Amino acid sequence: MKRMDDGLAFMLQYENIAWYENGKVRILDRRIYPREVKFVECTDYHEVRQAITDMVTQSAGPYTAAGMGMALAAYQAQGLPKEEQIAFLEEASEVISHARPTTANRMKLITDACYEVGKEAIEKGESAVDAIFKRTIDSLERRYGRMSIVAKNLVNMFPKKGKVMTQCFGETIVGCMGREIRNQNKEIEFYCPETRPYLQGARLTASVLKDQGFKVTVITDNMPAWTIKSKEIDLFTSAADTISMDGHIVNKVGTLQIAITAKYFGVPYFVTGIPDEDKRLENIIIEERNPEEVISCNGIKNTLAGVEGYYPSFDITPPELVSAVVTDQGVYSPYNLAEYYEKEVEQYY
């Protein structure tokens, strides 16, 4: 069977995101890729949760890791009475889904669905491990398939030849966007802000796009304004960790400043993803991470003792700075996202 990751970059192949096998979950360590290709091995679902918290995997990677972590939890529970296996899985769902607070709503959709298929398998006397693993692969296929449609809708709005700025690492949409650009025979080059402190833009987005044959230029996080002006960037695009129903976009910190700059220079900002039906501005939580991650880079401290850091992982871009929200069901204004759910919508996660 031809999988939906066919033709995508190395780090977007399912086995290279997170993979359960024989009582272990193997997760590509994106903190060091592509300098090194190493996998973190987890033998307990709490280790999977910690890997997600520690940003071993980022962007949509945690969704895959969460599903594989639930398969691991089912493996750990084998041999317990049925009721205890089910309770074990329920606890694992809660623990894994709350590895990072800003994305807990999406993660819970994944872990709860894994819990339900695992519970059903246990009650039937079947393998919960196999059921959850299969569900996780099905989820990957579904997400990649729908993001391929999002990519088509996005690339339809690209010029025949042009320059695109990205932000952070949008995982599936980055690879699918590259594949769709080829399908449409467009000539696009990319400018990627590095995205401190983990450098996801430089290491991950740029790697995927280069892997798929594109010209990519990396810039530091304080260069977007001058780059948009001097390099005549045609559009700015990003994925989103949350697309609230009132049109606010939560994405990696730095997105807001690029959106402001793009608006100033008349450059459209296209957000990609699926609106979060249960989210409004007032119930968005912005995760603040260890400030030590700001005052160091690649394990090297850059400041004198006593200098403090501040690290909000995400920022919130208001709807007036968003040109369009590009989904699998079409292109929406940030002000009419409720229309997305007027149609029948398949479970995304």
C-alpha positions in Angstrom: 0.0 0.0 0.0 1.3 3.4 -0.9 1.5 5.5 2.2 0.8 9.2 2.5 4.4 9.9 3.5 5.6 8.8 0.1 8.0 11.3 -1.4 8.4 13.3 1.7 11.7 14.1 3.5 13.5 11.7 5.9 12.2 13.1 9.1 8.6 13.0 7.9 8.6 9.3 7.3 6.5 7.7 9.9 9.2 5.5 11.3 11.5 8.5 11.7 8.9 10.5 13.7 8.0 8.1 16.6 7.6 4.4 16.3 6.5 1.6 18.7 8.0 -1.8 18.4 8.6 -4.7 20.8 8.0 -2.8 24.0 9.8 0.4 23.1 9.0 3.8 21.5 11.8 5.2 19.4 11.6 9.0 18.8 13.9 10.9 16.5 15.7 13.5 18.6 14.9 16.7 16.7 16.8 18.8 19.2 20.0 17.7 17.5 18.8 16.7 13.9 20.4 17.2 11.3 23.7 17.6 13.1 23.2 14.1 14.4 20.6 11.4 13.6 19.8 9.8 17.0 16.7 8.3 18.4 15.5 8.5 22.1 14.2 5.1 23.2 11.4 4.9 25.8 10.4 1.8 27.7 7.8 3.5 29.9 5.0 5.8 28.8 6.2 8.3 31.4 9.4 8.5 29.4 7.4 9.3 26.3 5.6 12.1 28.1 9.0 13.5 29.3 10.4 13.3 25.8 7.5 15.4 24.6 7.9 17.9 27.4 11.7 18.1 26.7 11.0 18.8 23.0 12.7 15.7 21.8 10.0 16.0 19.1 8.1 19.1 18.2 5.4 20.5 15.9 3.1 17.6 15.0 5.7 15.0 16.1 4.2 14.9 19.7 0.9 13.7 18.2 2.5 10.7 16.8 4.6 10.1 19.9 1.5 10.3 22.0 -0.2 7.6 20.0 2.9 5.4 20.1 3.2 6.1 23.8 -0.3 4.8 24.4 0.7 1.6 22.5 3.6 1.3 25.0 1.2 1.9 27.9 -0.9 -1.0 26.6 2.2 -3.2 26.4 3.1 -2.2 30.0 -0.4 -3.1 31.2 -0.4 -6.6 29.7 -0.9 -9.3 32.3 -3.0 -7.1 34.6 -6.7 -7.9 35.1 -8.9 -6.3 32.4 -10.2 -3.6 34.7 -6.7 -2.6 35.8 -5.5 -2.6 32.2 -8.3 -0.2 31.3 -7.6 2.0 34.3 -3.8 2.0 33.4 -4.6 3.2 29.8 -7.0 5.9 31.2 -4.2 7.2 33.4 -1.7 7.1 30.6 -4.0 9.1 28.4 -4.2 11.9 31.0 -0.5 11.9 31.7 0.7 11.9 28.0 -1.8 14.4 26.8 -0.7 17.0 29.3 3.0 16.9 28.5 2.7 20.5 27.2 -0.1 22.7 28.3 -0.7 24.8 25.2 -1.5 21.7 23.0 -3.2 19.6 25.7 -6.6 20.0 23.9 -5.4 18.4 20.7 -3.2 15.8 22.4 -6.2 14.6 24.5 -8.2 13.9 21.3 -5.4 11.5 20.3 -4.8 9.8 23.6 -8.5 9.5 24.4 -9.1 7.9 21.0 -6.3 5.5 21.7 -7.8 4.7 25.1 -11.1 3.9 23.5 -9.8 1.5 20.9 -7.5 -0.1 23.5 -10.4 -0.5 26.0 -12.5 -2.1 23.3 -9.7 -4.5 22.4 -9.2 -5.5 26.1 -12.9 -6.1 26.6 -12.9 -8.4 23.5 -9.8 -10.2 24.7 -7.8 -8.8 21.8 -4.4 -7.0 21.7 -4.8 -3.4 22.9 -1.2 -2.8 21.7 -2.1 -3.8 18.1 -5.3 -1.8 18.2 -3.7 1.4 19.4 -0.7 1.0 17.1 -3.1 0.6 14.1 -5.1 3.5 15.3 -2.0 5.7 15.4 -1.0 4.7 11.9 -4.5 5.4 10.7 -4.3 8.8 12.3 -1.1 9.5 10.5 -2.5 8.5 7.2 -5.6 10.7 7.8 -3.6 13.7 8.9 -1.1 13.5 6.1 -4.0 13.0 3.6 -5.9 16.1 4.9 -2.7 18.2 5.1 -2.1 17.3 1.4 -5.4 18.9 0.6 -4.5 21.9 2.8 -1.2 22.1 0.9 -3.0 22.1 -2.4 -5.3 25.0 -1.3 -2.3 26.9 0.0 0.0 26.4 -3.1 -2.9 27.4 -5.3 -2.4 30.9 -3.9 1.4 30.9 -4.5 2.7 32.8 -7.5 4.1 30.8 -10.4 7.6 32.0 -9.3 8.2 33.5 -5.9 9.7 33.7 -2.5 8.0 32.4 0.7 8.9 33.1 4.3 8.1 30.4 6.9 8.1 30.4 10.7 9.3 27.5 13.0 8.4 24.0 11.8 5.0 23.1 10.5 5.8 19.4 10.2 3.4 17.7 7.8 2.3 20.9 5.9 6.0 21.7 5.1 6.5 18.4 3.4 3.1 18.3 1.7 3.5 21.9 0.6 6.8 21.0 -1.1 5.3 18.0 -2.8 2.4 20.1 -4.0 4.7 22.8 -5.4 6.2 20.2 -7.6 2.8 18.9 -8.6 1.9 22.4 -9.7 5.2 23.0 -11.4 5.8 26.2 -9.5 9.2 27.7 -8.8 9.4 28.7 -5.2 12.3 29.5 -2.9 12.1 29.8 0.9 13.4 32.0 3.6 13.3 30.4 7.1 13.9 32.3 10.3 16.1 30.1 12.5 13.6 30.0 15.5 15.6 30.2 18.7 16.3 28.6 21.0 15.8 25.1 19.4 16.4 26.4 15.9 13.5 24.4 14.4 13.4 26.7 11.4 17.1 26.3 10.6 17.4 22.6 11.4 13.9 21.2 10.6 12.0 23.3 8.1 15.1 24.1 6.1 16.2 20.4 6.2 12.8 19.2 5.0 12.6 21.7 2.2 16.3 21.1 1.1 15.7 17.3 1.3 12.8 17.8 -1.1 14.9 19.9 -3.6 14.2 23.5 -2.8 16.4 26.5 -2.6 16.3 27.5 1.1 17.9 30.5 2.9 18.1 30.6 6.7 18.0 34.0 8.5 18.2 34.8 12.2 15.1 35.8 14.1 15.9 39.5 14.0 16.1 39.6 10.2 12.5 39.1 8.9 11.6 42.7 8.4 14.6 43.6 6.4 14.5 40.3 4.5 10.8 40.8 3.6 11.7 44.3 2.2 15.1 43.6 0.6 14.4 40.2 -0.8 10.8 41.1 -1.9 9.1 38.2 -0.1 5.8 37.4 -1.8 4.0 35.8 1.2 4.4 34.6 4.8 3.0 31.3 5.9 2.9 29.2 9.1 1.1 26.4 10.7 -0.5 26.9 14.1 -0.5 25.1 17.4 -4.0 26.5 17.9 -6.5 28.2 15.5 -9.1 29.6 17.8 -12.7 30.0 16.6 -12.4 33.8 17.1 -9.5 33.9 14.6 -6.6 34.2 17.0 -3.5 32.2 15.9 -1.2 30.5 18.5 2.1 29.6 17.0 5.8 29.6 17.9 6.9 32.8 19.5 8.1 35.2 16.8 5.0 34.6 14.5 3.4 37.8 15.8 6.3 40.0 14.9 6.5 38.6 11.4 2.7 39.0 10.9 3.0 42.6 12.0 5.9 43.2 9.6 4.1 41.4 6.7 1.0 43.6 7.2 3.2 46.7 7.1 4.8 45.7 3.8 1.5 44.5 2.3 2.6 40.8 2.3 -0.2 38.3 2.9 0.0 35.9 5.9 -1.6 32.5 5.2 -2.1 30.2 8.3 -2.6 26.5 7.6 -4.4 24.0 9.7 -7.7 22.8 11.2 -9.7 25.3 13.5 -9.9 24.2 17.1 -13.7 24.0 17.7 -13.4 24.3 21.5 -10.9 27.2 21.6 -11.4 30.9 22.1 -8.9 33.6 23.0 -9.9 33.5 26.7 -9.0 29.9 27.2 -5.7 29.8 25.5 -2.7 29.1 27.8 0.7 30.2 26.7 3.4 27.8 27.9 6.5 29.4 29.5 9.5 27.2 29.4 12.8 27.2 31.4 14.5 30.6 30.9 17.8 28.8 30.9 17.0 27.7 27.3 17.1 31.3 26.3 20.4 32.3 27.8 22.1 29.3 26.3 22.2 27.7 22.8 23.3 24.2 21.8 24.3 23.7 25.4 26.6 26.7 25.6 25.7 29.5 28.0 25.9 33.0 26.5 25.5 35.3 29.4 27.2 36.3 32.7 26.0 34.7 35.9 22.9 36.4 37.2 21.5 37.4 33.8 17.9 36.3 33.6 15.9 34.8 30.6 12.3 34.8 29.6 10.9 32.1 27.3 7.2 32.1 26.3 7.0 29.3 23.8 4.2 30.7 21.8 2.6 34.1 20.9 -0.9 35.0 19.8 -1.5 36.7 16.4 -4.9 38.5 16.3 -7.2 38.0 13.3 -6.6 41.5 11.8 -3.1 40.4 10.9 -4.2 37.1 9.3 -5.0 37.2 5.6 -6.5 33.8 5.4 -6.8 30.5 7.2 -6.2 27.6 4.8 -7.9 24.4 5.6 -8.8 21.1 4.0 -12.3 22.4 3.3 -11.1 25.6 1.7 -9.8 29.1 2.5 -11.5 31.0 5.3 -11.3 34.5 6.7 -10.3 34.4 10.4 -13.6 36.0 11.1 -15.9 33.2 9.7 -14.2 30.0 11.0 -17.5 28.8 12.4 -18.5 28.0 8.9 -15.8 25.2 8.8 -17.9 23.2 11.2 -21.2 23.7 9.4 -20.0 20.9 7.1 -19.5 17.3 8.3 -16.0 17.1 9.5 -14.0 13.9 9.9 -11.9 13.4 13.1 -8.5 14.9 12.2 -6.4 13.5 15.0 
